[in-house]
Amino acid sequence: MSSNEAVGDAVSDELAAMLARLGELAQAPTDPTGDGERGGDGGAALIDRVAVLEQMRAALAAAQHTAMVAFGRAQVEAQAQLVAAGQLDPEKLGKGIADQIALAAHVSSWQGSRRLSIARALAADLPETRRLLAAGRISERLAETVVAQTSHLDAAARRAVDKELGDARLDELAFRRAEATVKKTAYETDPAGYTQRGRTARKDRRVTVRPAPDTMSVLSALLPVEQGVACLAALRRHADGLIATGDTGGRSRDQVMADTLVERVTGQARAEDVDVEVGIVLPLDALTDPDSPTPGELVGHGPLPAGIVRDLLRSTQGKRWWRRLFAHPGHGGLLGGDPQKRRFDGFLARLIDLRDHGRCREPFCDAPIRHHDHIVQSRAGGPASLANGRGVCARGNYTREMPDWTVETVHDGHGQHPHTVRTTTPTGHTYTSRAGP
């Protein structure tokens, strides 16, 4: 073991001890008069503790940034040796670094890339912001805002903004005021660049959807500000018109606006008339019981209670179809399904999508499935089967092609365990992904 590795182990041990101590504090009694807590001061000592812990949040973020930058540098050096030996395409230099950080942090690869980019920007061009973060004087959120609002500047201009912000006492401002100060300083440093940044951002307009609690979803549109305002104003005018004539059908103003959005986007006469496919999961030992309670699932967005499924199928005037899915009676993992007359191409691919709930099977990644990956690669003789397949995002599929990444099936899903896949990174760390019921 090298001296650097020894230092790294010592630091990791010290951090583990700190984590254990914080865990103890988190489990401490909340009664300020018990277990040795000082209750006679009205809780002043506890407020001091809250303040210090908040500063520690920021300092921990800065320490993590430092570790990420150092790890990135070490990985680039190791990959450069592979390039020199002809074992790695030079265009792939730097690939897979953020993915390993994401796995270690239990976040998606996209989040890993974002965190590494922020860490590198703070280390290279924003030393004053980084100093304030490490000292616990500004929050991680504000530090990330500085990075984002100065991303259009060259290194020299970025350092100039950073120096000016260091004198602006950001730590004394509420977040919105601090954010406005950052934007103003960045604009004044390079007005033309800031304006061009706004024009470029309009190319990133998009619409996304994500699950929300209680069988709801959040449909978001990133639009130029004038378009977003115009959309909301149109929905409000329509809702106000129906309210004025008493033609709301008992719906609130917000409900009318939401229904109108769905109707205008889909062209449906009513918001409820959606086309529906429901996967009805049947445990193998319940196939002979037609009254068995069977949850449904809107693939890619999570399970729906049986009552909600029945309401949905009963109320919609859109197209409706269902598919029988056969699950293991113990762990609920998907084993197979009915391939007949269901509106899709490639039943096996669809079955993988259903088993993996429409989301990437790389650990901690929640991106939609874009590729169907052979766990034992086809060039190595891996079969195109449910057990040897997994749904992944494009990035997850490409990353496994990097040197020293391995993916293997731990359980095929047919025994007492759900379909389980293990990913091993170049540093030897392993991460496990299990198919949900």
C-alpha positions in Angstrom: 0.0 0.0 0.0 1.4 3.4 -1.0 1.7 6.3 1.4 -1.1 8.1 -0.4 -3.4 5.1 0.0 -2.5 4.9 3.7 -3.4 8.6 4.1 -6.6 8.0 2.2 -7.5 5.1 4.5 -6.8 7.2 7.6 -9.0 10.0 6.4 -11.8 7.6 5.5 -11.6 6.1 9.0 -11.7 9.6 10.5 -14.8 10.5 8.4 -16.4 7.2 9.4 -15.9 8.0 13.0 -17.4 11.5 12.4 -20.4 9.9 10.7 -20.9 7.5 13.6 -20.9 10.5 16.1 -23.4 12.4 14.0 -25.6 9.3 14.0 -25.4 9.3 17.8 -26.5 13.0 17.9 -29.3 12.2 15.5 -30.6 9.6 18.0 -30.2 11.7 21.1 -33.4 12.5 23.1 -35.3 15.5 22.0 -36.3 16.5 25.5 -34.0 19.4 26.4 -34.2 18.7 30.1 -33.2 15.0 29.8 -30.0 13.0 29.2 -27.7 15.7 30.2 -29.1 18.4 27.8 -29.0 21.9 29.0 -32.6 23.0 29.5 -32.2 26.0 31.8 -30.9 28.2 29.0 -34.2 28.0 27.0 -32.5 25.9 24.4 -29.8 28.3 23.4 -27.2 25.6 23.4 -29.3 23.6 21.0 -29.7 26.5 18.7 -25.9 26.8 18.7 -25.8 23.1 17.7 -28.2 23.7 14.9 -26.0 26.5 13.6 -22.8 24.5 13.7 -24.5 21.5 12.0 -25.7 23.8 9.2 -22.1 25.1 8.7 -21.0 21.5 8.7 -23.4 20.8 5.7 -21.5 23.3 3.7 -18.0 22.3 4.8 -18.8 18.6 4.1 -19.9 19.6 0.6 -16.6 21.4 0.0 -14.7 18.4 1.4 -16.6 16.1 -1.0 -15.8 18.5 -3.9 -12.1 18.2 -3.1 -12.3 14.4 -3.0 -14.2 14.3 -6.3 -11.7 16.6 -8.1 -8.8 14.5 -6.8 -10.5 11.2 -7.8 -11.1 12.7 -11.3 -7.5 13.6 -11.7 -6.3 10.1 -10.6 -8.7 8.5 -13.0 -7.6 10.6 -15.9 -4.0 9.8 -15.2 -4.8 6.0 -15.1 -6.8 6.3 -18.3 -4.0 8.2 -20.0 -1.7 5.2 -19.4 -4.3 3.0 -21.2 -4.4 5.4 -24.1 -0.6 5.4 -24.3 -0.7 1.6 -24.3 -3.3 1.5 -27.1 -5.9 0.0 -24.8 -8.4 2.9 -24.8 -9.7 5.2 -27.5 -8.4 8.7 -26.8 -11.9 10.1 -27.3 -13.0 8.1 -24.3 -10.5 9.8 -22.0 -12.4 11.0 -18.9 -15.4 8.8 -19.4 -16.8 6.8 -16.5 -15.4 9.1 -13.8 -18.7 10.9 -13.0 -20.5 7.5 -13.2 -18.3 6.1 -10.4 -18.9 9.3 -8.3 -22.6 8.9 -8.9 -22.6 5.3 -7.7 -20.6 6.2 -4.6 -23.0 9.0 -3.8 -26.1 6.9 -4.6 -27.3 9.4 -7.3 -27.9 9.2 -11.0 -25.1 9.5 -13.5 -26.5 12.9 -14.6 -26.2 14.1 -11.0 -22.7 12.6 -10.8 -21.6 14.6 -13.8 -23.2 17.8 -12.4 -21.5 17.4 -9.1 -18.1 16.8 -10.6 -18.5 19.8 -12.9 -19.4 22.0 -10.0 -16.5 20.7 -7.9 -14.0 21.4 -10.8 -15.4 24.9 -11.4 -15.0 25.8 -7.8 -11.5 24.4 -7.6 -10.3 26.0 -10.8 -12.0 29.3 -11.2 -14.0 30.2 -8.0 -11.6 29.9 -5.1 -13.3 32.6 -3.0 -16.7 31.0 -3.3 -15.1 27.7 -2.4 -13.4 29.2 0.6 -16.8 30.6 1.9 -18.4 27.2 1.3 -15.6 25.3 3.2 -15.9 27.8 6.1 -19.6 27.1 6.3 -20.4 30.8 5.5 -22.6 30.1 2.4 -24.7 27.1 1.5 -24.0 24.5 -1.1 -27.1 25.7 -2.9 -25.7 29.2 -3.2 -22.3 27.9 -4.3 -23.9 25.9 -7.0 -25.8 29.1 -8.1 -22.5 31.0 -8.4 -21.2 28.1 -10.6 -24.3 28.1 -12.8 -24.6 31.9 -13.2 -20.9 32.3 -14.2 -20.7 29.3 -16.6 -20.7 31.5 -19.7 -17.6 33.4 -18.6 -14.0 32.6 -19.4 -11.6 31.7 -16.6 -10.3 35.2 -16.1 -13.8 36.8 -16.0 -15.0 34.1 -13.7 -12.2 34.8 -11.2 -13.0 38.5 -11.4 -16.7 37.8 -10.5 -15.6 35.4 -7.8 -13.4 38.1 -6.2 -16.1 40.7 -6.3 -18.6 38.3 -4.8 -16.2 37.6 -2.0 -16.5 41.3 -1.0 -20.3 41.3 -1.3 -21.0 39.6 2.0 -23.2 36.9 0.5 -23.4 35.1 3.8 -25.4 38.0 5.2 -28.1 37.9 2.5 -31.2 35.8 2.1 -30.9 33.4 -0.8 -33.0 35.3 -3.3 -31.0 38.5 -2.6 -27.7 36.6 -2.8 -28.8 35.0 -6.1 -29.8 38.4 -7.5 -26.4 39.8 -6.5 -24.6 36.9 -8.3 -26.7 37.5 -11.5 -26.1 41.2 -11.5 -22.4 40.8 -11.0 -22.1 38.2 -13.8 -24.2 40.4 -16.2 -22.1 43.5 -15.5 -18.9 41.6 -16.1 -19.9 40.4 -19.6 -23.3 41.9 -20.7 -23.0 40.5 -24.3 -22.1 37.0 -23.0 -25.0 37.0 -20.6 -27.4 38.0 -23.3 -26.1 35.3 -25.6 -26.5 32.8 -22.8 -30.2 33.7 -22.6 -30.6 33.2 -26.3 -28.8 29.8 -26.1 -30.9 28.7 -23.2 -34.0 28.9 -25.4 -32.7 26.0 -27.4 -33.0 23.8 -24.3 -36.8 24.2 -24.1 -38.4 20.8 -23.2 -41.3 19.1 -21.5 -40.8 16.4 -18.8 -43.0 14.4 -16.5 -42.1 12.9 -13.1 -44.2 10.9 -10.5 -45.8 12.7 -7.6 -47.3 11.3 -4.4 -50.8 9.8 -4.3 -50.9 8.6 -7.9 -50.3 12.0 -9.3 -47.6 13.4 -11.7 -45.9 16.7 -12.4 -45.8 17.7 -16.0 -43.2 20.5 -16.5 -42.3 22.7 -19.4 -39.1 24.6 -19.6 -40.1 27.5 -21.9 -39.0 31.0 -22.8 -40.5 33.3 -20.1 -43.0 35.0 -22.5 -44.3 31.7 -23.7 -44.7 30.3 -20.2 -46.6 33.4 -19.1 -48.8 33.3 -22.2 -49.7 29.6 -21.6 -50.7 30.2 -18.0 -52.7 33.4 -19.0 -54.6 31.4 -21.6 -55.5 28.7 -19.2 -56.6 31.3 -16.6 -58.8 33.1 -19.2 -60.5 29.9 -20.2 -61.2 28.9 -16.6 -62.5 32.3 -15.7 -64.8 32.2 -18.7 -66.3 28.9 -17.5 -66.6 30.2 -14.0 -68.5 33.3 -15.2 -71.0 31.2 -17.1 -71.3 28.5 -14.3 -70.1 25.8 -16.7 -67.4 24.2 -14.5 -69.1 21.0 -13.8 -68.4 21.4 -10.1 -64.7 21.7 -10.7 -62.4 24.3 -9.0 -60.5 26.9 -11.0 -57.3 24.9 -10.7 -59.0 21.7 -11.8 -60.5 23.4 -14.9 -57.1 24.7 -15.8 -55.5 21.3 -15.4 -58.2 19.6 -17.5 -58.0 22.2 -20.2 -54.2 21.7 -20.5 -54.7 18.0 -21.0 -57.5 18.5 -23.5 -55.7 21.0 -25.6 -52.4 19.1 -25.7 -54.0 15.7 -26.5 -57.0 16.8 -28.5 -59.3 14.8 -26.3 -62.8 15.9 -25.7 -62.4 15.2 -22.0 -59.2 15.1 -19.9 -60.2 11.7 -18.6 -60.3 10.0 -22.0 -56.7 8.8 -22.1 -55.5 5.6 -23.8 -54.6 3.2 -21.1 -52.4 0.1 -20.8 -52.4 -1.6 -17.4 -50.0 -4.4 -16.5 -52.1 -6.7 -14.2 -49.5 -8.7 -12.2 -50.6 -12.2 -11.3 -48.7 -14.3 -8.8 -48.2 -17.8 -10.3 -50.0 -19.4 -7.4 -53.1 -17.1 -7.9 -53.7 -17.7 -11.6 -56.7 -19.9 -10.7 -58.2 -17.2 -8.5 -60.1 -14.6 -10.6 -60.9 -12.6 -7.5 -57.3 -12.3 -6.3 -56.3 -8.6 -5.6 -53.9 -7.5 -8.3 -52.2 -4.2 -8.3 -51.7 -2.4 -11.7 -48.9 -0.3 -12.9 -48.5 2.6 -15.3 -45.1 1.5 -16.6 -42.4 4.1 -16.0 -44.4 5.9 -13.4 -45.0 3.3 -10.6 -47.9 1.2 -9.2 -51.5 2.2 -9.1 -53.9 0.8 -6.4 -56.4 -1.6 -7.7 -59.2 0.8 -6.9 -57.6 3.6 -9.0 -57.0 1.2 -11.9 -60.7 0.2 -11.9 -61.7 3.9 -11.8 -59.3 4.7 -14.7 -60.5 1.8 -16.9 -64.1 2.6 -16.1 -64.0 6.4 -16.7 -61.9 6.7 -19.8 -63.4 6.8 -23.3 -60.0 6.2 -24.8 -58.5 2.9 -26.0 -58.0 0.3 -23.2 -56.0 -2.8 -23.2 -54.4 -5.0 -20.6 -51.6 -7.6 -20.3 -51.3 -10.5 -17.9 -47.9 -10.6 -16.2 -46.7 -13.6 -14.3 -44.9 -12.9 -11.0 -42.9 -15.1 -8.6 -45.2 -15.9 -5.6 -42.4 -15.1 -3.1 -40.5 -12.0 -4.1 -42.9 -10.7 -6.8 -40.3 -10.5 -9.5 -41.6 -10.7 -13.1 -41.1 -14.1 -14.8 -43.1 -13.8 -18.0 -46.2 -12.6 -19.6 -48.9 -12.8 -22.3 -47.4 -11.8 -25.7 -50.6 -11.7 -27.7 -52.3 -8.8 -29.3 -50.8 -5.9 -27.4 -49.9 -2.8 -29.3 -46.1 -3.0 -29.3 -43.2 -4.5 -31.3 -40.7 -6.8 -29.7 -42.4 -8.6 -26.7 -39.2 -9.5 -25.0 -38.0 -5.9 -24.9 -41.4 -4.8 -23.6 -41.3 -7.5 -20.9 -37.9 -6.2 -19.8 -39.4 -2.7 -19.6 -42.3 -3.9 -17.5 -40.0 -5.9 -15.1 -37.7 -2.9 -14.7 -40.6 -0.5 -14.3 -39.5 1.5 -17.4 -36.4 2.9 -15.5 -32.6 2.3 -16.0 -31.3 -0.7 -14.0 -28.0 0.9 -13.2 -28.0 1.4 -9.4 -29.4 4.7 -8.3 -30.2 5.8 -11.9 -33.8 6.8 -12.5 -33.5 7.7 -16.2 -36.0 6.2 -18.7 -35.0 3.0 -20.5 -33.4 3.7 -23.8 -31.4 0.5 -24.5 -31.9 -3.2 -23.8 -28.5 -4.5 -22.6 -27.2 -8.0 -22.7 -25.7 -8.6 -19.2 -23.5 -11.3 -20.7 -22.7 -9.5 -23.9 -23.9 -11.0 -27.1 -20.4 -11.1 -28.5 -19.5 -13.3 -25.6 -22.3 -15.6 -26.3 -24.9 -14.1 -24.0 -28.5 -15.0 -25.0 -31.3 -12.6 -25.7 -33.4 -13.6 -22.7 -35.3 -12.0 -19.9 -32.8 -13.2 -17.4 -29.8 -11.9 -19.4 -31.4 -8.6 -20.3 -31.8 -5.4 -18.4 -33.2 -2.0 -19.3 -30.7 0.9 -19.2 -30.3 4.5 -20.2 -27.9 5.2 -23.1 -25.2 6.4 -20.8 -25.4 3.3 -18.6 -25.0 1.1 -21.7 -22.0 3.0 -23.0 -20.3 3.3 -19.6 -20.1 -0.5 -19.1 -18.0 -0.6 -22.3 -15.2 1.2 -20.6 -12.2 -0.8 -19.3 -12.5 -2.6 -16.0 -16.3 -2.2 -15.8 -18.2 -5.5 -15.3 -21.8 -6.4 -15.1 -23.1 -9.8 -14.0 -26.3 -11.5 -13.1 -26.5 -12.6 -9.4 -30.0 -14.0 -9.5 -32.0 -14.7 -12.7 -35.3 -14.1 -10.9 -36.6 -17.6 -11.1 -35.6 -18.8 -7.7 -36.3 -17.2 -4.3 -34.7 -13.9 -5.2 -35.8 -11.2 -7.7 -33.7 -10.5 -10.8 -30.5 -9.1 -9.4 -27.5 -7.5 -11.3 -24.2 -6.5 -9.8 -22.0 -3.7 -11.3 -18.3 -3.6 -10.5 -16.4 -0.4 -11.2 -12.7 0.1 -12.1 -11.9 0.7 -8.4 -13.3 -2.6 -7.4 -16.4 -1.2 -5.7 -19.6 -3.2 -6.3 -23.2 -2.0 -6.5 -26.4 -4.2 -6.7 -29.6 -3.6 -8.6 -32.7 -5.7 -7.9 -35.9 -5.7 -10.0 -38.9 -4.5 -8.0 -42.1 -6.4 -7.7 
